[in-house]
Amino acid sequence: MRIKVITSNPGKMREYAQALEGLGLDVFQGSVPYDEIQADTLEEVVSHGMRGLMMSEDSFIIDDSGLFIDHLNGFPGVYSAYALKTLGNQGVLKIMDGVSERDARFECCIGCKLPGKEPFIVSASCEGAILDAPRGEGGFGFDPIFSSDGVRSFSELGMDEKNAISHRGQAVKKLVQRIKSVEDL
């Protein structure tokens, strides 16, 4: 079975390819335009995107992820992609300058549609904190300024280690369980 991961992010695609390896799926990256609404939750964004994609696609995976900073009342949250593009990691660090309350979490919401099956959504999160400065060369997005263990940023972790603990890694584990539970793969 072929399944398209709809993303323009090569880092995200690498994480999906590694996590879904061994399921007997032909996983490939595709760029399909769809209406990505601004909403209050990641699940609303994914649900809306899925409804539009089901008109033209029989099999796909989409996700929306966000960094939710407690001190900023959950900002950037559902606006994380925009905040990363406009503020970047340095802008977030500037906003957090002098703030001692640095608790944050990454959340990931994945929507999946398999041929002839009902669509479904899985979600997961990873608790952590915003670091004082970016660290590491790996990862992407806000990875250099987020740490789940207070020691290393997500950018300092290898892909296997990051996938074992990250929001997307946990959501993909749930995705894999759901895909495995579908009969006649």
N, C-alpha and C positions, 0 to 999 in steps of 0.2 A: 504494500500500500504506500502510495506517495502522499506526503503531507508537507504543505508549504508553511514555513515559518515566515510570517509577514513582518519584516523589519528591514530597516536600512542600516541598522547598527551591526557591524561585523563582530564586535565583542559579544553582543547578545547572541548572535548566531552561533559562535564558537561554543558558548555555554550550552545552548540547546543541542547542538550536534553531539557534544560529549555526553550529555546527560541521557539522550535518547538512543545512544549507540547500543546495539545489541537487541533492540526490539524488533528487528526485521523490517523496519520502516525505511522508506527512501525519503529522508528528511532533506529539504533544500530551501534555500532562501529565496523569497520573492518579494517584490515591491509592488503592492497593489494599493492604489489610492482608496481611502475610505474616509468617511466623515468622522473625525475625532473631536467629539464635543468637549466643552469645558463643563465639568460637573463637580459635585461635592465629594464623590468617592471614585476610587479606581474601578470598582465593579460597574458603576454606571457608565463610565467611559468604555470599558470593554464590552458590556452588554449592547450598547448602542452600535459600536463598531461591528460586532458580530452580526447584528440584524442586517446591516448594509452589505457585509461581505457574503452572507448566505444567498444573496440574490445572484451572485456570479461565481462563487467558489463552493466546491463540494467538500473540500478538505483543507483545513488550515489551523494554525495556531497564531494567536495574537496575545500580546500582553501589554499591560501598563504597569509601571513601577514608579515609586516615588520615595523621596526622603522626607520624613516628617520629624521636625525639630520641636521638641516640647516647649522650649523657651519662646519660640516664635508661633505658638498656638497651632502647630502642625505645618507651618509653611516650610518649604515650598509645596509639599504634598503633591496634589494632582497637577500642580504647575511646575513640577521639577524639571521637565525638559526645557521649558521656557526660562526658568531661573538659571539653569546651567548655561544655556545659550547667552543670556543677557548679563548675568552676574558672574557666572563661573565659580569655581571653588574659592578663588581669592575674595570675591564679593561676599560669599556666605561667611567666610572667615572674618571679614571686616565687620559684618553685621554682628557676629558673635564675639568680637573683641571685648575683653573685659568681663564677659559673662561666665559665671562659674557653673551654672546649671546648663550642662551640655548634652543631656540625654536626648537621644534621637532613635529613630527606627527606620529601616527600609521596609517597604511593603511591595508585594508583587501580586498581581491578579492576572491569571492566564485564562483565556477563552479558547476552547478547542471544538472543532467540528470535524467529525470523521464521516466518511461516505455512508449514507443511509442511516446514520445514527443521530440521536438527539444531541444538540450542543450542550456543553457543560462549562462551568467556571470553577477554578480552584484558586485559593489565595493562601499566602503565608507572609510572615514578617520576621525580621531579625532585629533584635534590640541591640543598642550600642550607644555610642557617643560621638560627638563632633570633636575632632582633634584640634590642637592649637595651630598646626601647620600641615600642609600636604606632605605625605610621605609615600614613597614607592613609585615604581615605574610601570607596574602592570595594571590590569583592570581598565575601567573606563568610567566616565561620568563623575559622580561624587565619591568614587572608591578611594581616592587619595586622602580624603578628609574624614572618613568614617572608620571607626574601629568597633568591632563587636566584643573584643576582649580587653580593651584598654591598653593594649601593648602594640599591636600591629594594625596598620590600615588595611582595608580590603586590597589596596594596590600592592601591598607587600606579601600577600598570600599567593601561592600557586593556584592554578585553576581548580585542581582537585580539592584542595583544602577550602577554597572559597565556596565551591559548589556544595560542599558538605554542610556548610553553616549558613549560607546567605539566604535572603528572602527568596530570590529566584530559584536557588538550589532546592529549598524546601518546597516551594510551589511546584517545581518540576517533578520532585519525588511524588507529590500527590497526583500530578498529571500522568506520570508513568503508571501508577497504581490504577488510575481510572482507565487508561488505555488498555492495560493488561486485563482488566475486568470485562472489556468488551469482547463478546464472542465473535468468532470467525475473522480474526485479524488476517 
